[in-house]
Amino acid sequence: MTLALNLDRKAEAAAVVHSHGVPHRRIEEWKYSDLKAVLGDAGLGAVMAQWLVGNLPAGVEVFDLSQPNPPAWVMAHIARPSQNVMNAASLALSAGGVALRVPKGVAISDPLKLEFMGAGHVRGLLVLEDNASLTLVEGVGVADFRNVGFEIALGENASLEHVRISPEAPDAVLVEEVSLCIAAGGRYRGHFAGFGGKLARMELEIALEGEGAQAHLSGVAVLDGKRHNDVTTHVIHRHGNTNSTQVFKHVAAGQARAVYQGKVTVAKGADGSDSSQTAKALLLGDGAEADLKPELEIFADDVKCAHGAAVGDLDADSLFYLRARGIPESQARGLLLQAFLEDAIAEIANIDQRELVRTELLTALKGIA
């Protein structure tokens, strides 16, 4: 049974798409990113996008979801039921994708490079079994419209570092939904660098399913022109003694729009949960906009949960201090912007990937500082 032939699951997903329709600004989760208005009459379409594994480190198993007879590990995790309309659309309107697995106890030292390309819909699945570890570097190809539904499953004490870089693409509509389940002792670190599109949205739903599970999210966005970048997260502490952190920094100039919506839910009985959210934005012009909305939903006692959001301009005193010491204004502004973003970049554990993101940011900042 392939994904293409799994008619029951595809029919369920199609029903979700039919009942919900294309997301628009009157839906709370999409109030800042009106996908229906951006897509217009073209709608969601039904074309299959493409995927490319840039390298396949020894020890990683890959399966093409358009092929017959998927292995048991694929069928155990693929296409979990979801009421997320775009996740459902990626299943209902595509005929394949890619599935990857790191077997139990295998530690992969070389990064796995995966890129989603072309227009349309596509699925992805990544399974790290118990005590496995991997660094995933996800590339984002430019397309008129692409929707990716990506499922990730981390077994007990598995560890994944996920770095995603979405390029400057002012004419592209790029949407991705990640559904992530983390078992006891599992650790996920995700960093998302975005440079905006006509509409670019990264959505994560993360379930901490066992004691000691951790999710640490960070991200940066540098935007100019009319580019739009949206990061929407929902972290669910289903079990006690779990930990999550979120640090997101945005810089917006011109008529750009930066969006962060971060929701944390602590389920009943998940005592000992520890969660923090920090979202900050700098606006470098009167036409720029930042919408930051952290939320907490707590149904348990004895938890530590905090959130904060702030939007402002560069600090005038700091800028004056640097200029008084002979640093030209454009250079001084660039230094302050880099310092503002640095604590989010520092969350990337892999040195090579951290430097890659830093280089991309410095290039983007030169254009707006």
C-alpha positions in Angstrom: 0.0 0.0 0.0 1.5 3.3 -1.1 0.6 6.8 -0.1 -0.9 7.3 -3.5 -3.2 4.2 -3.0 -4.1 4.8 0.6 -7.6 5.9 -0.3 -9.0 6.0 3.2 -6.5 8.4 4.6 -6.5 10.5 1.4 -10.3 10.6 1.5 -10.3 11.8 5.2 -7.8 14.5 4.3 -9.8 15.6 1.3 -12.9 15.9 3.5 -10.9 18.2 5.9 -9.9 20.4 2.9 -13.4 20.5 1.6 -15.0 21.5 4.9 -12.4 24.1 5.8 -11.5 25.6 2.4 -8.4 27.7 1.8 -7.3 29.5 5.0 -8.0 33.2 5.2 -7.7 36.1 7.6 -11.0 35.4 9.4 -9.5 32.2 10.7 -7.7 33.0 14.0 -4.6 31.0 13.1 -4.3 32.7 9.7 -5.5 36.3 10.6 -2.0 37.7 9.8 -1.4 35.6 6.6 -4.4 35.6 4.3 -3.5 32.6 2.0 -6.8 32.7 0.2 -6.4 36.3 -0.9 -2.8 35.7 -2.0 -3.7 32.5 -4.1 -6.8 34.1 -5.6 -8.6 32.1 -8.2 -5.8 29.6 -8.6 -6.7 28.1 -5.3 -4.7 25.1 -3.9 -4.3 23.2 -7.2 -3.4 19.5 -7.3 0.2 19.4 -8.7 2.9 17.2 -7.0 6.0 19.1 -5.9 9.4 17.5 -5.9 12.1 16.6 -3.3 15.8 16.1 -3.5 18.2 14.4 -1.0 21.4 16.3 -1.5 23.4 13.7 0.2 22.5 10.4 2.0 24.8 9.7 4.9 25.6 6.0 5.6 23.1 4.6 8.0 20.1 6.6 6.7 17.3 4.7 4.9 15.2 6.5 2.3 11.9 5.5 0.6 10.1 7.2 -2.3 6.5 7.5 -1.2 5.3 7.3 -4.7 6.5 3.7 -4.9 4.7 0.5 -3.9 5.2 -1.7 -0.9 6.4 0.8 1.7 8.2 -0.7 4.7 6.5 -1.1 8.1 8.2 1.9 9.6 6.7 4.1 7.0 3.2 2.8 7.5 3.5 3.1 11.2 4.1 6.9 11.1 2.8 8.3 7.8 -0.3 10.4 7.4 -1.5 10.6 10.9 -5.0 12.1 11.1 -5.0 15.9 11.3 -7.5 18.8 11.2 -4.8 21.2 9.9 -6.2 22.1 6.5 -2.9 22.6 4.8 -1.4 19.5 6.2 -4.5 17.7 5.0 -4.2 19.3 1.6 -0.6 18.1 1.2 -1.9 14.5 1.6 -5.1 14.8 -0.4 -3.6 16.7 -3.4 -0.2 15.0 -3.7 0.8 11.5 -4.9 4.1 11.1 -3.0 7.1 12.5 -1.3 10.0 11.2 0.7 10.4 9.1 3.9 13.7 8.8 5.8 14.7 6.7 8.8 17.6 6.5 11.2 17.6 3.1 12.9 17.7 2.5 16.6 21.0 3.5 18.2 22.6 5.0 15.1 24.3 8.3 15.4 24.7 10.1 12.1 27.6 12.6 12.1 27.2 14.1 8.6 24.3 16.4 8.0 21.4 15.1 5.9 20.5 17.7 3.2 16.9 17.6 2.0 15.2 20.1 -0.3 11.6 20.5 -1.4 11.3 22.0 -4.9 8.8 23.0 -7.5 5.2 24.0 -7.3 2.4 21.9 -5.8 2.0 19.6 -2.8 4.4 17.1 -1.3 4.8 14.9 1.8 7.8 14.3 4.0 8.5 11.8 6.8 11.5 11.5 9.1 11.7 8.8 11.7 14.5 8.7 14.3 14.2 5.5 16.3 15.3 5.1 20.0 18.7 6.6 20.8 19.3 7.7 17.2 20.7 11.2 16.3 20.8 13.4 13.1 21.3 16.9 11.8 18.8 17.8 9.1 19.5 20.8 6.8 16.3 21.6 4.9 16.5 23.7 1.8 13.5 25.6 0.4 13.3 25.9 -3.4 11.5 28.9 -4.9 8.1 28.3 -6.5 4.9 30.1 -7.3 3.1 28.1 -4.7 4.2 25.0 -2.7 2.7 23.3 0.3 4.8 20.7 2.3 3.4 18.4 4.9 6.3 17.1 7.0 5.9 14.5 9.8 8.7 13.8 12.2 8.8 11.1 14.9 11.6 11.0 17.5 11.9 7.8 19.6 13.1 7.6 23.2 16.3 9.5 23.7 16.6 10.4 20.0 18.1 13.7 19.1 17.4 15.9 16.0 18.9 19.2 15.0 16.8 20.8 12.2 18.0 23.9 10.4 15.7 25.3 7.7 16.7 28.3 5.5 13.9 29.9 3.4 15.4 32.3 0.8 14.3 35.7 -0.3 11.4 35.0 -2.7 9.2 38.1 -3.2 6.9 36.4 -5.8 6.6 33.0 -4.1 4.0 31.5 -1.8 5.7 28.9 0.4 3.8 27.0 3.1 5.0 24.1 5.3 3.5 22.3 8.2 5.6 20.2 10.5 3.9 17.7 12.8 6.4 16.4 15.4 6.1 13.8 18.1 8.8 13.4 20.7 9.0 10.4 23.0 10.5 10.3 26.5 14.0 11.7 26.6 13.8 12.9 23.0 15.4 16.2 22.1 14.5 18.4 19.1 16.3 21.7 18.2 14.8 23.6 15.3 16.1 26.8 13.8 14.2 28.6 11.1 15.8 31.5 9.1 13.4 33.2 6.8 13.9 36.0 4.3 10.3 36.3 3.2 8.1 35.8 0.2 4.8 37.0 -1.2 3.7 34.8 1.7 6.0 32.5 3.5 4.7 30.5 6.4 6.3 27.8 8.6 3.9 26.1 11.0 5.0 23.6 13.7 2.8 21.4 15.9 5.0 19.6 18.5 3.8 17.1 21.0 6.1 16.2 24.0 4.8 12.7 24.7 7.1 11.4 27.4 9.0 12.5 30.5 12.2 14.4 29.7 11.1 15.3 26.1 12.5 18.6 25.0 11.8 21.0 22.1 14.0 24.1 21.6 12.9 26.4 18.8 14.6 29.5 17.5 14.5 31.6 14.4 15.3 34.9 12.6 13.7 36.8 9.8 15.2 39.7 7.8 12.6 41.3 5.5 12.4 44.2 3.1 10.2 45.4 0.3 6.7 43.7 0.6 8.0 40.4 1.8 6.0 38.4 4.4 7.3 35.8 6.8 5.1 33.9 9.3 6.2 31.4 12.0 3.3 29.7 13.8 4.0 27.2 16.5 2.0 25.0 18.9 3.9 23.1 21.5 1.9 20.6 23.6 3.3 19.3 26.9 1.3 16.1 27.1 3.6 14.6 29.8 5.1 16.1 33.0 8.8 17.1 33.4 9.1 18.2 29.8 10.8 21.4 28.6 10.4 23.8 25.6 11.9 27.1 24.7 11.3 29.5 21.8 13.4 32.5 20.8 12.5 34.4 17.6 13.9 37.7 16.4 12.7 39.7 13.4 13.9 42.7 11.4 11.4 44.3 9.0 12.0 47.3 6.7 10.1 48.8 3.8 6.5 47.4 3.8 7.5 44.0 5.0 5.5 42.0 7.6 6.9 39.7 10.2 4.5 37.3 12.1 5.1 35.1 15.1 2.3 33.1 16.7 3.5 30.8 19.5 1.1 28.8 21.5 2.1 26.5 24.4 -0.5 24.0 25.9 0.2 22.2 29.1 -2.1 19.2 29.4 -3.9 18.1 32.5 -1.5 16.2 34.7 1.7 17.4 32.9 3.1 18.7 36.2 6.7 19.9 36.2 6.5 21.3 32.6 8.8 24.1 31.9 8.3 26.5 28.9 9.4 29.9 27.8 8.7 32.1 24.7 10.5 35.2 23.6 9.6 37.1 20.4 11.1 40.5 19.5 11.0 42.6 16.4 12.7 45.7 15.1 10.8 47.9 12.6 13.1 50.0 10.4 10.4 52.1 8.7 6.9 53.4 9.1 5.5 50.9 6.6 6.9 47.8 8.2 4.8 45.6 10.5 5.3 43.0 13.1 2.6 40.8 14.7 3.8 38.9 17.7 1.3 36.8 19.6 2.6 34.4 22.3 -0.1 32.3 24.1 -0.3 30.0 27.1 -3.0 27.4 27.8 -2.3 25.6 31.1 -4.4 22.8 32.6 -1.8 21.6 35.2 -0.4 22.7 38.4 3.3 23.1 39.4 4.5 24.4 36.1 6.9 27.1 35.0 5.6 29.0 31.9 6.7 32.4 30.7 6.2 34.4 27.5 7.1 37.9 26.3 7.0 40.0 23.1 8.4 43.4 22.2 8.4 45.6 19.1 10.5 48.7 18.6 13.2 50.5 16.7 17.0 50.5 17.1 18.1 52.0 20.4 19.0 55.7 19.7 21.6 55.8 22.6 23.4 52.8 21.3 23.5 54.2 17.8 24.8 57.5 19.1 27.5 55.7 21.2 28.9 53.9 18.1 28.8 56.9 15.9 30.5 59.0 18.5 33.4 56.6 18.2 33.9 57.2 14.6 31.8 54.3 13.2 29.7 55.3 10.1 26.0 55.3 10.6 25.3 52.4 8.2 27.9 50.3 9.7 26.7 51.1 13.3 23.2 50.2 12.4 24.4 46.9 10.9 26.3 46.1 14.0 23.3 46.7 16.2 21.0 44.6 14.0 23.5 41.8 14.0 23.7 41.9 17.8 19.9 41.9 18.1 19.7 38.7 16.1 22.7 37.0 17.6 21.1 35.3 20.6 18.7 33.5 18.3 21.5 32.4 16.0 23.5 31.1 18.9 20.8 28.5 19.6 22.1 26.5 16.6 24.3 23.9 18.1 26.1 22.8 14.9 28.9 25.2 14.3 28.9 24.8 10.5 25.1 25.4 10.2 25.3 28.3 12.6 27.9 30.0 10.4 25.9 29.3 7.3 22.8 31.0 8.8 25.0 33.9 10.1 26.5 34.5 6.6 23.0 34.6 5.0 21.8 37.1 7.6 24.8 39.4 7.2 24.2 39.4 3.4 20.5 40.3 4.0 21.3 43.0 6.6 23.6 44.8 4.1 20.6 45.4 2.0 18.5 47.1 4.7 20.9 48.6 7.3 
